[in-house]
Amino acid sequence: MASQNSNISPKTLVIITLISLGFNNYFLPIDAEETGKALIESTCKKTQYPAECISALESDPGSFTANLTGLTRIAVEKSASKLVETLHIVDMLVQNATSDYPTWGSLVLCRYSYNTSVPQILEGLQAFDQLKFEKSYKSVEAVKKAVIDCDHQGVKSLTQVNTALLRLIEDTIMILHLLF
């Protein structure tokens, strides 16, 4: 049997391999992104505010490659960030309050509620990482209670931020519930 010599040099083989890898790396992220987008949409359809849920999750690039557990972690993180953002707004309003004592008092109560909620949701994130989803769920529910308590104070300047936080929290609770 005659021996066949390959006409492909090692250099050509390396180039073909690199081109092949380049094509795979070029096309795979799109497929992963489409799969991730589908998971985000199907998960968010099970929430109360699907459009807001999709927007929140898609704002984190990690969502496109995450499974349901990863998406849930991202939702809890987004809730924690929104809580801290809301706390900063409340704190600024307290510091710049006018002579309207009842409004100032209501703002102080909101600041206290949100201040005590931050460590709770951070503990919820730690619990989540330990796969203690029920404990994480309870921490997010505690934040929801704080938002509702603050909202009942009737501070008009907080209506919009409280509503945004409450909606994100409610969606996060629904997504967490999917893990049970």
C-alpha positions as CSV (number, residue, x, y, z in Angstrom):
1,M,0.0,0.0,0.0
2,A,1.4,3.3,-1.0
3,S,1.9,5.9,1.7
4,Q,0.0,9.1,1.2
5,N,1.7,12.3,2.1
6,S,-0.5,15.2,3.3
7,N,-0.2,18.3,1.4
8,I,-1.4,20.4,4.4
9,S,1.4,21.9,6.2
10,P,1.3,22.3,10.0
11,K,1.1,26.1,9.6
12,T,-2.0,25.7,7.3
13,L,-3.5,23.3,9.9
14,V,-3.1,25.8,12.7
15,I,-4.6,28.6,10.5
16,I,-7.7,26.4,9.7
17,T,-8.1,25.5,13.4
18,L,-7.9,29.2,14.4
19,I,-10.4,30.2,11.7
20,S,-12.7,27.4,12.9
21,L,-12.4,28.5,16.5
22,G,-13.0,32.1,15.4
23,F,-16.2,31.2,13.6
24,N,-17.4,29.2,16.6
25,N,-16.7,32.0,19.0
26,Y,-18.3,34.4,16.7
27,F,-21.6,32.6,16.4
28,L,-21.9,30.9,19.8
29,P,-22.5,34.1,21.8
30,I,-25.4,34.9,19.5
31,D,-27.0,31.5,20.1
32,A,-26.3,31.8,23.8
33,E,-27.8,35.3,23.9
34,E,-30.9,34.1,22.0
35,T,-31.3,31.2,24.4
36,G,-30.8,33.6,27.4
37,K,-33.2,36.1,26.0
38,A,-35.8,33.3,25.7
39,L,-35.3,32.2,29.3
40,I,-35.5,35.8,30.5
41,E,-38.8,36.3,28.6
42,S,-40.3,33.0,29.7
43,T,-39.3,33.7,33.3
44,C,-40.6,37.3,33.3
45,K,-43.9,36.3,31.7
46,K,-44.6,34.6,35.1
47,T,-44.2,37.9,37.0
48,Q,-46.6,40.7,37.6
49,Y,-44.6,43.3,35.6
50,P,-43.0,41.4,32.7
51,A,-41.7,44.3,30.7
52,E,-40.0,45.8,33.7
53,C,-38.7,42.4,34.7
54,I,-37.2,41.9,31.2
55,S,-35.7,45.3,31.2
56,A,-34.1,44.8,34.6
57,L,-32.6,41.4,33.8
58,E,-31.4,42.4,30.3
59,S,-29.5,45.3,31.9
60,D,-27.1,42.7,33.3
61,P,-25.1,41.0,30.6
62,G,-24.8,37.9,32.8
63,S,-28.5,37.2,32.3
64,F,-28.0,36.1,28.8
65,T,-25.9,33.1,29.8
66,A,-27.6,32.4,33.1
67,N,-29.9,29.5,34.0
68,L,-33.0,30.1,36.1
69,T,-31.0,30.0,39.4
70,G,-28.6,32.6,37.9
71,L,-31.4,34.8,36.7
72,T,-32.9,34.7,40.2
73,R,-29.6,35.7,41.8
74,I,-29.4,38.6,39.3
75,A,-33.0,39.6,40.2
76,V,-32.1,39.6,43.9
77,E,-29.0,41.7,43.2
78,K,-31.0,44.1,41.1
79,S,-33.5,44.4,44.0
80,A,-30.6,45.1,46.5
81,S,-29.1,47.7,44.2
82,K,-32.5,49.4,43.7
83,L,-33.0,49.4,47.5
84,V,-29.7,51.1,48.1
85,E,-30.5,53.6,45.3
86,T,-33.8,54.4,46.9
87,L,-32.3,54.7,50.4
88,H,-29.9,57.3,49.0
89,I,-32.8,59.3,47.5
90,V,-34.7,59.1,50.8
91,D,-31.6,60.2,52.7
92,M,-31.1,63.1,50.4
93,L,-34.7,64.2,50.9
94,V,-34.3,63.9,54.7
95,Q,-31.2,66.1,54.6
96,N,-32.8,68.7,52.3
97,A,-36.3,68.6,54.0
98,T,-38.1,71.9,54.4
99,S,-39.8,73.0,57.5
100,D,-42.7,70.6,56.9
101,Y,-42.2,68.5,60.1
102,P,-44.8,65.7,59.2
103,T,-43.2,65.1,55.8
104,W,-39.7,65.1,57.4
105,G,-40.9,62.6,60.0
106,S,-42.3,60.3,57.4
107,L,-39.1,60.5,55.4
108,V,-37.1,59.6,58.5
109,L,-39.4,56.5,59.0
110,C,-38.8,55.5,55.4
111,R,-35.1,55.9,55.8
112,Y,-35.1,53.8,58.9
113,S,-37.2,51.0,57.1
114,Y,-34.9,51.0,54.1
115,N,-31.7,51.2,56.3
116,T,-32.8,48.1,58.2
117,S,-33.7,46.3,54.9
118,V,-30.3,46.7,53.4
119,P,-28.5,44.2,55.7
120,Q,-31.5,41.8,55.4
121,I,-31.3,41.6,51.6
122,L,-27.5,41.3,51.8
123,E,-28.1,38.3,54.1
124,G,-30.6,37.0,51.6
125,L,-27.9,37.1,48.9
126,Q,-25.6,35.2,51.1
127,A,-28.4,32.7,51.9
128,F,-29.0,32.4,48.1
129,D,-25.4,31.5,47.5
130,Q,-25.7,28.8,50.1
131,L,-28.8,27.5,48.2
132,K,-31.1,28.6,51.1
133,F,-33.7,30.0,48.7
134,E,-36.4,30.2,51.3
135,K,-34.3,32.4,53.5
136,S,-33.5,34.6,50.5
137,Y,-37.2,34.7,49.7
138,K,-38.0,35.9,53.2
139,S,-35.4,38.6,53.1
140,V,-36.9,40.0,49.8
141,E,-40.3,39.8,51.4
142,A,-39.0,41.9,54.3
143,V,-37.9,44.6,51.8
144,K,-41.4,44.5,50.3
145,K,-42.9,45.2,53.7
146,A,-40.5,48.1,54.2
147,V,-41.5,49.6,50.8
148,I,-45.2,49.2,51.7
149,D,-44.7,50.8,55.1
150,C,-42.9,53.7,53.5
151,D,-45.5,54.1,50.8
152,H,-48.2,54.2,53.5
153,Q,-46.4,57.4,54.9
154,G,-47.9,59.2,51.8
155,V,-44.7,61.1,50.9
156,K,-45.5,62.3,47.4
157,S,-41.9,62.8,46.4
158,L,-41.3,59.1,46.9
159,T,-44.2,57.7,45.0
160,Q,-42.3,57.0,41.8
161,V,-39.2,55.5,43.4
162,N,-41.2,53.4,45.8
163,T,-43.4,52.1,42.9
164,A,-40.3,51.1,40.9
165,L,-38.7,49.4,43.9
166,L,-42.0,47.6,44.8
167,R,-42.5,46.3,41.3
168,L,-38.9,45.0,41.1
169,I,-39.3,43.4,44.5
170,E,-42.6,41.8,43.6
171,D,-41.2,40.3,40.4
172,T,-38.1,39.1,42.3
173,I,-40.4,37.3,44.8
174,M,-42.2,35.6,42.0
175,I,-39.0,34.5,40.3
176,L,-37.6,33.3,43.6
177,H,-40.8,31.3,44.1
178,L,-40.0,29.4,40.8
179,L,-37.0,27.8,42.6
180,F,-39.3,26.0,45.2
